[in-house]
Amino acid sequence: MLFIMILKAHGAIIRILKSKNIGSETISNWALKFDAHGEISGLWNGIAYSSSETQYIIKSTGYNYEIQPDQEVNFGYCVT
């Protein structure tokens, strides 16, 4: 399950994405591919693994490598 919150401030768009493991097994080394609708200028709780124009792959960091069943991780980024 994926939840997206979008905020606008001072000409920048801030998006916070939350992903919950609704399965019964642990998810390890998660990654998410998406269109950021612009160039990411700030990123937290994730690592930009790959990008091509506005397409990005964001991967887990060391501390949020696994998502246990019924648990969630989140990351956010700014687009200017």
C-alpha positions as CSV (number, residue, x, y, z in Angstrom):
1,M,0.0,0.0,0.0
2,L,1.4,3.5,-0.9
3,F,0.2,6.8,0.5
4,I,1.4,10.1,-0.9
5,M,1.2,13.5,0.8
6,I,1.9,16.6,-1.2
7,L,2.8,20.0,0.2
8,K,3.6,23.3,-1.5
9,A,5.8,25.9,0.0
10,H,7.9,28.8,-1.4
11,G,7.8,27.6,-4.9
12,A,8.8,24.0,-4.0
13,I,6.7,20.9,-4.0
14,I,7.4,18.5,-1.1
15,R,6.2,14.9,-1.4
16,I,6.1,12.3,1.4
17,L,5.6,8.7,0.4
18,K,4.6,6.0,2.9
19,S,4.6,2.3,2.0
20,K,3.1,-0.3,4.3
21,N,3.8,-4.1,4.1
22,I,0.4,-5.6,4.0
23,G,1.8,-9.1,3.4
24,S,2.8,-11.8,5.8
25,E,6.6,-11.9,5.0
26,T,9.3,-9.3,5.6
27,I,10.3,-7.1,2.6
28,S,14.1,-6.7,2.4
29,N,16.0,-4.1,0.4
30,W,12.9,-2.3,-0.9
31,A,13.0,0.0,-3.9
32,L,10.4,2.2,-5.6
33,K,10.4,3.5,-9.2
34,F,8.3,6.5,-10.0
35,D,8.1,9.8,-12.0
36,A,9.0,12.7,-9.6
37,H,7.5,15.2,-12.1
38,G,10.7,17.3,-11.9
39,E,14.2,17.1,-10.6
40,I,14.6,16.0,-7.0
41,S,16.6,18.6,-5.0
42,G,16.3,17.1,-1.6
43,L,15.7,13.5,-0.4
44,W,15.4,12.0,3.1
45,N,14.9,8.4,4.4
46,G,15.9,6.9,1.0
47,I,18.8,6.8,-1.5
48,A,18.5,7.9,-5.1
49,Y,19.7,4.7,-6.8
50,S,19.1,5.7,-10.4
51,S,17.5,8.5,-12.3
52,S,16.7,9.3,-15.9
53,E,15.1,12.7,-16.6
54,T,12.3,12.7,-14.0
55,Q,12.2,8.9,-13.5
56,Y,13.8,7.9,-10.2
57,I,14.5,4.6,-8.3
58,I,14.7,5.2,-4.6
59,K,16.1,2.5,-2.4
60,S,16.2,1.7,1.3
61,T,18.9,3.1,3.6
62,G,20.7,1.0,6.2
63,Y,18.2,1.7,9.0
64,N,15.0,1.1,7.0
65,Y,16.3,-1.9,4.9
66,E,13.5,-4.2,6.0
67,I,9.7,-3.7,6.2
68,Q,8.2,-6.2,8.7
69,P,4.6,-7.3,8.1
70,D,2.1,-4.6,9.1
71,Q,4.9,-2.0,9.4
72,E,5.7,0.9,7.2
73,V,8.5,3.1,5.9
74,N,8.4,6.6,4.5
75,F,10.6,8.9,2.5
76,G,10.2,12.3,1.1
77,Y,11.7,14.6,-1.4
78,C,11.5,18.2,-2.7
79,V,11.0,19.2,-6.4
80,T,11.7,22.7,-7.5
